[in-house]
Amino acid sequence: MLRSRLALLALLLSPFASISPAEAHGSHGGGGESLEAGEFDFTPIINIEGHGGFDTNLEGDPKHYAIDGMFGGVFEWGLANGGSFAIEAAIGPALVWGEAEHFYGKVHVDDHGDDHEEEHDDHDHEEDHDDHEGHDHGHDHSHDTDFKRTDIKGFLQARYAPNDRLSFELSWNPYYVTKDQGEDIQGLKNELGAKAIWALGDGDVNFALGDGIEDLVNGVYLSVDHRQGWESDGMYVGNYTDPRVGLGFTFGGDEISLMIEAGPRFYVPGSYAGLDPRTDLAGEIELSVPIGDATLFLHWQQTYSWEDAPGWGEGWQHHVGTGVTFTF
């Protein structure tokens, strides 16, 4: 039952903290107990996470931090052939320092249209670099990370797994900005996503049980994740698709889980940006440690862009988060 609970927990954590070691074992790779066909289970969840974003590819290296408290649960039904169907939902406050969370690839553009183009021609290359590559393009940003406000964050996902190696997910990530402040506009941000995960091996890789390096092949999985985002004023930010290769395994007597994955990111910006589609590099490293009914987690997401364009710069962006999840 421990492994099945870990699998369920990891699946829930994936949208909050991207902790999903079970994507390559547990519910996607066999080796654990699952609900029998027709059985039902509900697991209440509390997730507390502190996280930060670091846009080092933008002028001024803007940063944002938050502490989230998510309260919700997972409704799961057992299906034939070891499959399952689950609905996951949660909501809670997000304490914001600096900017609110934003959809990947968002750029800040000037609202003056053609006037800006004429102004641009009158500037030299150095001034152009300052105007366009910076996060403060067309605006006056101090990038301060003082405490700003408390927003509201939500999550809703439906997951269908026909067997223990394959799953499909549809998700909605709403985020409500509680007041106008700097670049943040009061209203509801939205993100819609669809994801498929396929475990290539049996997924049951545990070095504490005697597995060796040669057994890591059993923890390999493939995934495709597509997401679209809208700002709180209704502006369409863009979409991206992440095909990835991942590796997940456990070690230690307490089922410590580690997941590593990477792949290209095909990003299509909204028309507001005036930029062409591009291909970036995206990856993630995730670690979770179960302690009784709680799980400690840590994740690090990285993206690298080769594009050096107005409102966007060449280089890395990072997102780091850590916290604890309680199940009841």
N, C-alpha and C positions, 0 to 999 in steps of 0.2 A: 504493500500500500504506500510505502514511503516514496518509491519511484514514481508511482502514478500521481501522487500529490505533487511531487516536484515537477512532473511534466505539465500538469494543469497550472501550477503556479507560474512556471516559466512562460507558458503561452499567454497568461494574463499580463505578466510583467513586460512582455515584448513591446506593447505600444506605450507604456509608461516610461520604463527605464531601458528598453531594448535588451532586457536580460532574457535570452531565449536559448539556453543551452539544450533544451529538450527538442529543438528543431533538428538535432542530429541524433537524438536518442529518446528514450521515453516514449511519448505518444507518437513520435514520427519514426521511431526506429525499433519498436518492440522492446521486449525485455521487462515490461512492467505490467501490473494489474490494470485492467480497464473495465469500464462498465459493461455488463452483459446487455444484450439487445433488450430494449424495453425498460431498462433501469434508468433512474433519474437521480441526480445529485446536485446540491447547491452548496457552494463554498463562499462565505463572506470574506472580503478582502479589505485590508487597510494598507495603503502604500504611502510611505513618506520618503521624499527624495529631495536632495539638494543638488542643483546642477548649474552649470555655467556654459556660456557660448563665447568663443574667442575667434573673431573674424580677422585673422592676421593678414589676409590678402587685401584688406581695405585700408584706406588712409586713416590714420589715427588709431588703428587696432581697436575698434569698438568691441565692448564686452557687455554681456548681460548675465544676470544671475537670478535664480528663483529657488524658493522652497515650496514644494507642492505637497498637499495632503489629499490623497484620493481615497474615497470610500465607495465601495461597491461590492460586486460579487460575480460569480460565474454560475450559470445554469447549464447543466450538461446532461444530454441524453445518450444512452448507449445504443448503437446500431449493430446490424449484423456484420460478420467478418471482422470484428474488432474495431469497427468504425465508431464515430461519435459526431454529435452536433452540439455546438455550444453557443450561448449568447453571453457576452461579457459586457458589463456596464459599470461606470464609476463617475463620480463627480466630486469636486472639492476646490478649496481655495488655492491660489498661486500667489505667493508673496514675491513682488517684483523689485529687483534692484537694476537700474539701468533701463534698457528697453524690454518690452514684452517679447515672448517667443515669436519668431516669424518664419514663414515658409522659406525653404532653401532657395537661394538664388535671388532673393529680393534685392532690387537696386533702388537708389534714390535718384529720381530724375527731376530736372528743372521744369516748372510749369509754364515757362514763357515761350515755348515753341520756337518759331522762326527767329524771334528776337534773340534767343539764346544762341542760335547758330551764327548770327551776324556778330554777336559779342565774342563768340568762340574764335572767329577768324582773326580778331584783333589781338588775341593773346598769343604769347610765345608758347613753346612746347612745355616749359616748366610750369607755367600757370595753368595750362590745359590739364596737365597731370594732376595738379592740386584740385581743380574744379571737378574733374570727371571720375577719377579713380577713387576719390575719397568717399567714405560713407556719408559725408556731409554735402554731397553734390547738390548745389542749388539751395542749401539750407545752412543754418547756423547751429551746429551740433557741438556740444562740449564733451560728449561721451562720458558724462559723469555717471558713477554707479551708486549714487545715493539711493536709499529706499524710496520707492515711488508710490506704490499703492498695492491693493490686493485685488487680483482678477479672479475669474472663475474658469476652471478647466474641466472638460468632460471627455468621455470616451464611450463609444458604443461599437461593438464588433460581433459579427456572426461568423462562426468557423465551422466548416464541414470537412470531416476527415473520413473518407470511405474505407480506409484501412490504416494500419499503424505506420505507413511510410509516406503517405500523401495527405496534404491538407490544402484547403482553399479558404481565404479570409476576405471579408468585406468590412471596412471600418469607416467610422466618422469621428473626427477629432474636432469638436467645437471648442472655441476659446473666446471668452467674453472679456473685452477690455472695459473696465468700469468707468473710465473718464478720459477725456482728451488730455494728452500730456506729451509734449515733444512731438516725435513722429507717430506716436500711438493715438489712434482715433477711437473714441468710444463706439462700441458695437461688437458684433459677433464675427470673429475670424472663423473660417471653415477649411477643413482639410478632409478630402475623401481618398480612400486607398483601397487597393485590391492586391492580394498577394497569394502566390502559390509556392509550396515547399515540397520537395521530393527528396527523401533520404535514399541514397544509393546503396548503402550497406544496411546491416541489421541494427546499426546504431548503438548497440550495447557495448560501449568501450569504457572499461573501468580498470584503471591501473591498480587499484586496491585489491581487485579480484584476480590479479595475475596476468592481465593483458599486457602485451608488449608493444613496442613502436610499430611493428608490422601490422598490428590490429587497428591502427588509426584509420586505415582505409574504410573500415566499417562505420566510421563516424562522419564520412563525407556526405554532404547534401548540396542540392542546388535550390536556388530560390529566385523568384522574379517578383519585384515589388513596384507597383505603379501608384503615384500620388499626384493630386492636383490641389492647388491652394488658392484661397480668396482672402483678401484683406477685409477688415471690419467696415470699410466704406464700399464694399462690393467689388473692388478692383480684382480682376483675375491676375494672379501673380505668375502662374505658369504650371508646368507639370514636369515630372521626371520619372524615368524608369530605370530600376536597378536590377540587372541580372547579376547574381553572385554565386560564387563557390564558397562553401563554408565547411568548417571542421568543428565538431563538438565531441567532448569526452568528459569523463569524471575521474577524479582521483581522490585519495584520502579516505579514511574510514567514514567520514561524515558526508560523502557524496558531494564534494566540492566540484562544481561544474565550470568548464571553460569553453568558450566558443570564439572562433576567429573566422572572419569572412571578409571578402573583398571582391571588387568588380568594377566595371565602368558605370558611370551615371550619365544617361542620355537626357539632357535638360533642354526644355523648350520654354523660353521666357514668354510672358504675356506681351501683347502688343504695346503696352504702356512703356516698356523698357527700350524699344527700338533696337534690340539686339538679335543676332542670329542664334539658332540652336547651337549647342556645343556639347562636347563629351568630356566629362570630368572623371576623376578617380575617387571612389568611395570605399571605405572599409570600416570595420568595427571589431572591437575586442570586448568581451563580456565575461565577468566572473561572478558566480553566486555561491554563497556558503550557507546551507541550512543549519539553523540552531533551534531545535525544538519545533514549535509552530511558527517560527519566524525565519526569514531568509535575508541575509545581508547581501547586497549586490554592488557592483561597480562596473561602469561601462565607459568606453571611450570611442567616440565616432570621429572619423577623419574624412575630409574631402580635399582634393587638390584640383585646382583649375589652371589650365595653361592659357586661358583667355585674358588678355589685357585690353579692356574695352571701357567706354564711358560708364561710370557707375559700378564698375566691377574691376577687380585686379587679379593678377596672376599670384598664386600661392595657396596657402593652407587655410582651412577653417576647421575648428575643433569644437566638439561638444563633449563635456565630461560630467558624469552624474554618479552619485552614490546615495544609498539609503537602505531602508529596511521594509520588508513586507510581512504582514501578519495574516495568517489564515485561521479561521475558526470553524 
